[in-house]
Structures are given as C-alpha cells and as structure tokens.
C-alpha cells in the first residue's frame, strides 16, 4: 500500500531521494516520517566561540515547531539563563566553569543520531476509530517547567498514543517554590491544550480532554473551587478553570509523567531510547481516579489569604508545636488515657480544618497522637550533653515519622520492626514512667526482669533497669499485695496434763 507521500509525489520524479525538505523539516517520503537531525547543529556548535551571543544564536537555529526536541533544547535554555544571571556581556568570554558545561552540551550533540516521529497520527492504526482524546501532561523542576500533549486514538481492539506537541519554559529569575512552578506548568498545559484543540477541531472531533499533573499541591489549588488563594495562585488557577473544567485534571505519579523528561532535560542519545517521551504512558487512565480534597497539603495552606490563615492558625500548627502547650503530661498517670485525650484534641483540630463531622477515633489517629508524645519526650534526649555518645553507642536513626530508634544487632532477625529497632526514651520523662507502668501491668505485676523484657519489645530506656526498679518500688498494687505483714501462726495447744 502506498503512503500519502508516495501517492502525492510519485509523478513528480522526486522519489530518487527518500528525504525531502518541507516547511523547514526533513521528511522521509518512503516511511512517511519527520526526521530531526542534529548533525549540522553539532558542527556549528563546535566551530562557535562560546559567548552569550553565539549561544542564543545556536538556540535560535533549532527549528522544532512541534517541540519534539524540547528535552534537548531546554538544557541550552537553562545554560543561557545561567549566563544572564552572571551578568556576562554579549561578546565577553564566559567563565571557565561555564565553558566546561558548554563542552559537555556540545559533546552530547556530536554523539546524536537522527530522531524520527510519524507524520500521520493514524499510522499503523487499524480498524474503525471510536474516539479521539487529548491527554496533556505537565511537570516542573527548579530550572524549567514543561507541558506535552498526546492524541489518544481508541479503536475496537486497541488504543494508540501519538505525540502532538510540547513546550518548555525556563523557571523565572525570581525564585519560586516548587508547587508554584508546578502551577506555572499547569497554566502552560492549559494554554497549549486550548491551542491544540482549536487547531485539530477542523480535522478531528475531540471527544474529551484529560490533564495530568504529578503535584498534589497544585492539583489541590486547581480543584478547590470554594477557597480563595493569594493573588499569584488565584490568578493562574482562574485562568486554568476558564480554559478547562476542574474535572479534567487528575494526578499521575512522577515516574509515569512524560513531562518530567523536558522539565529536567536529557541528552539526544537518552531521548532516542525514551519510549515514554515518544509514545506516552502505556495506560494513561490508570491513575485518573479522583482523590479526595478534604486533606489539604500543608503547602496549600501557605497560599491562603492572611484573614483565613489567622482564623485557623492555632489549629493548623498543633502537630508542629509543643504538645505541652495543649496537654500537661504530668497530670496523667495512664498512657492510654493520655493518648486518648490527645487523639480527641487532634480530631477536633481536623474537624475545624476540614469542617466535617467528627467520627469515632480510628487506629491511625491514635498512632499520630502517640508519635507526637514520643517526639516531645525525645526532645530531652537531643538536648542532653551525652546525646552524641548515645547516638554512636546505640546507632540512633530517625524513622519515616521522625522518631529516634536504635539499630541493634538483631536487625536481621525475624522479629517485629518495633522490637528490632526500639524507640529511645529518656529516663526522666513522665511518658517513660507511664510506659513502664503499662508494661508492668501487662506482665501482671511481676518483677523487674519481666517488666524490662516487656518494655524492651518496643522501647529502649536510658538506664532502663534502674528506672524500672524505681517505678516498681512505688507501685501501689505491689505494695498492697507484697507489703502485708506475715501473720504469726497460732501457738500449739498445751500438752495434756498427766495425773498421777
């Protein structure tokens, strides 16, 4: 079967050379593919003296209207921005460190091989097409942000993803947070999706639009219609919503996001074998389930207006402030009662933040309350003069919750994680006393050895044996049962009197 190019040019005598120039690009009329060759660009880069004028001239020579070479070109854009930050003149010689970086960029171009993409979206598509859908992806790094769009073609037997267009922007000179850069990439994607929609509509009827982003914070800004944000966020969120409804926006993990490639940049050789960039995600809707918007990330709350932030400031910082500002630990003698009270305080905080009806306390909330109490107790350890010595002797480390644990010799044993890596507790904190009492009660008020064994299944107390002895000495239950005076046995009856 003849391709479109063969049927169009067969009578013009132009098939002697498979590669033809059309609209500034190379077109292989035999395979009907667009070819991107970087050989000429590498030759020019090798001959140019590395000045700011020559660098921007080289970037301008890259003719890539579709943005397929965006992951390569963005590295040169970032390099150009670094020269502008250094305030180097247009014809001045660049610093030695920049020359080394430039040499690496030129060397990567010299090793480049031609890149190709199909000219026709329907290449290798067999059967009746059921629908066309636009899938857009955006991502950002500290140096650049990007957006890329694919056309999803659905047939009865299979779905096909085709690269459509991509755009990149270097990060603003004024330093922004990563969530704000992610929001800028979402704005870029919304604009690019709208332009693509207007361009394809005369030829293809697009049935639906899908926008994917790997930032939960930026996604929260876009979805929460009932909240108002600071002007920087609010203005961009309003533009995004005006172009596409919030229902079009979904989350995708970073490893599955093709926009991650141009946001960080890559070499030509790496781009040649990158299937994610060329063909898009293999299952684009695997992660399109709507996430709940009740739990706002902490970064979202930083963009609240000052009036709203003051209203909830006290409750939003409970987990970051000292627990002693909320509860007097010294007023409790039972660890279970203490954890329950703090859990309900956190529950009330969550209720005030999300304005939802409080429900019964779950296991996860109790765990959060207990972690807060333990971290508060461990502050005494960090401020102790012997902390560095304990850190070396006990091989201390922080777990995923920021709790100090010990890495002992039984790390490879088939035991629970809390036993292999016990939590470190100070000897002179009320929380430690309550945990010792709990362990003592679990072993039915046995002695020091049994209580210490039970305690060390979860905790390692500094000077643990002496502290356990001291706590057990003041146990009222043990005193009541063990401190009773021994009754004197009754005297034996007198011997019988003998009568003579």
Buried (B, 14 or more C-beta within 10 A) or exposed (E): EEBEBEEEBEEEEEBEEBBBEEEEBBBBBEBBBBBBBBEEBBEBBEEBEBBBEBBBEBBEEBEBEBBBBBBBBBBBBBBBBBBEEEEBEEEEEBEEEBEEBBEEBBEBBBEBEBBBBBBEBEBEBEEEBEEBBBBBBBBBBBBBBBBBBBBBBBBEEEBBBBBBBBBBBBBEEEEBEBBBBBBBBBBBBBBBBBEBBEEBEEEBEBEEBBBBBBBBBBBBBBBBEEBBBBEEBBEBBEEBBEBBEBEBBBBBEEEBBBBBBBBBBBBBEBBBEBEBBBBBBEEBBEBBEEEEBEEBBEBBBBBBEEEEBEEBEEBBEBBEEEBEEBBEBEEBEEBEEBBBBBBBBBBEBBBBBEEEEEEEBEEEBBEBBBBBBBBBBBBBBEEBEEBEEBBEEBBBEEEEEEBBBBEBEEEEEEEEEEEBBBBBBBBEBBBBBBBBBBBBBBBEBBEBEBBBEBBBEBBBBBEBEEBBEEBBEEBEEBEEEEEEEEEEEEEEEEEEEEEE
